[in-house]
Amino acid sequence: METKLDQLLSVVTKMAEDISSIKGDLKNVKEKQDEHSKGLAAIQNLTMENNKFVHAVSQDIARTATKQSIDSLDAKFNLMNDRLFQTETKVSLLAVAK
C-alpha cells in the first residue's frame, strides 16, 4: 500500500512541477503578448501619422496642380488677348485705309 502511495505522491509531485512549468511558460507568453501589443499599437500610431502625411501631401499636390492649371489658362488667355489685340489693330488699320 505504501508503494502505491509513494507512486501516487511521485505522480502528483511531477504534475505539480509540470503545472509550475506551464505557469512559467504562460507568464512568458503573456509578457511577449504585451510586448507585441505595444509594438502593434506603435505601428498603428505610425500608420495613422503616415496616412495624415500622405493626405496632406495629396492636398498639396492637388493645390499645386490647380495653380499650374490656372497658370496655364492665364498664359492661354494672354495669348488669346494678344491675338485679339492684333486682329483689332488690323481691323482698325483696314478701316483707316478705306
C-alpha positions as CSV (number, residue, x, y, z in Angstrom):
1,M,0.0,0.0,0.0
2,E,2.8,2.4,0.9
3,T,4.4,1.7,-2.5
4,K,1.2,2.7,-4.2
5,L,1.0,5.9,-2.1
6,D,4.7,6.7,-2.9
7,Q,3.9,6.2,-6.6
8,L,0.8,8.4,-6.4
9,L,2.8,11.1,-4.5
10,S,5.5,10.9,-7.2
11,V,2.9,11.4,-9.9
12,V,1.3,14.3,-8.1
13,T,4.7,15.9,-7.4
14,K,5.6,15.5,-11.1
15,M,2.2,17.0,-12.1
16,A,2.8,19.9,-9.7
17,E,6.2,20.5,-11.3
18,D,4.6,20.4,-14.8
19,I,1.9,22.8,-13.7
20,S,4.6,25.2,-12.3
21,S,6.5,24.9,-15.6
22,I,3.3,25.6,-17.6
23,K,2.6,28.6,-15.4
24,G,6.1,30.0,-16.1
25,D,5.6,29.4,-19.8
26,L,2.2,31.1,-19.7
27,K,3.7,34.1,-17.9
28,N,6.4,34.4,-20.6
29,V,3.8,34.1,-23.3
30,K,1.7,36.9,-21.7
31,E,4.8,39.1,-21.4
32,K,5.6,38.5,-25.1
33,Q,2.0,39.2,-26.0
34,D,2.1,42.5,-24.1
35,E,5.4,43.5,-25.9
36,H,3.8,42.6,-29.2
37,S,0.6,44.5,-28.4
38,K,2.7,47.6,-27.5
39,G,4.6,47.2,-30.8
40,L,1.4,46.8,-32.7
41,A,0.0,50.0,-31.1
42,A,3.1,51.9,-32.0
43,I,2.9,50.6,-35.6
44,Q,-0.8,51.7,-35.7
45,N,0.1,55.1,-34.5
46,L,2.9,55.5,-37.1
47,T,0.4,54.3,-39.8
48,M,-2.1,56.9,-38.7
49,E,0.6,59.6,-38.8
50,N,1.8,58.4,-42.3
51,N,-1.8,58.4,-43.5
52,K,-2.2,62.0,-42.3
53,F,1.1,63.0,-44.0
54,V,0.1,61.3,-47.3
55,H,-3.3,63.1,-47.2
56,A,-1.6,66.4,-46.6
57,V,0.8,65.8,-49.4
58,S,-2.0,64.8,-51.7
59,Q,-3.8,68.0,-50.9
60,D,-0.6,70.0,-51.6
61,I,-0.2,68.2,-54.9
62,A,-3.8,68.9,-55.8
63,R,-3.3,72.6,-55.0
64,T,-0.1,72.7,-57.0
65,A,-1.8,71.1,-59.9
66,T,-4.6,73.6,-59.7
67,K,-2.1,76.5,-59.6
68,Q,-0.3,75.1,-62.6
69,S,-3.6,74.7,-64.4
70,I,-4.5,78.3,-63.6
71,D,-1.1,79.5,-64.7
72,S,-1.5,77.5,-68.0
73,L,-5.0,79.0,-68.5
74,D,-3.6,82.5,-67.8
75,A,-1.0,82.0,-70.4
76,K,-3.6,80.9,-72.9
77,F,-5.8,83.8,-72.2
78,N,-2.9,86.2,-72.6
79,L,-2.1,84.6,-75.9
80,M,-5.7,84.9,-77.0
81,N,-5.8,88.6,-75.8
82,D,-2.7,89.3,-77.8
83,R,-4.2,87.7,-80.9
84,L,-7.4,89.6,-80.4
85,F,-5.5,92.9,-80.0
86,Q,-3.6,92.2,-83.2
87,T,-6.8,91.4,-85.0
88,E,-8.4,94.6,-83.7
89,T,-5.4,96.6,-84.8
90,K,-5.5,95.1,-88.3
91,V,-9.3,95.8,-88.5
92,S,-8.6,99.4,-87.4
93,L,-5.8,99.8,-90.0
94,L,-8.1,98.4,-92.7
95,A,-10.9,100.8,-91.7
96,V,-8.4,103.7,-91.8
97,A,-7.1,102.6,-95.2
98,K,-10.6,102.6,-96.8
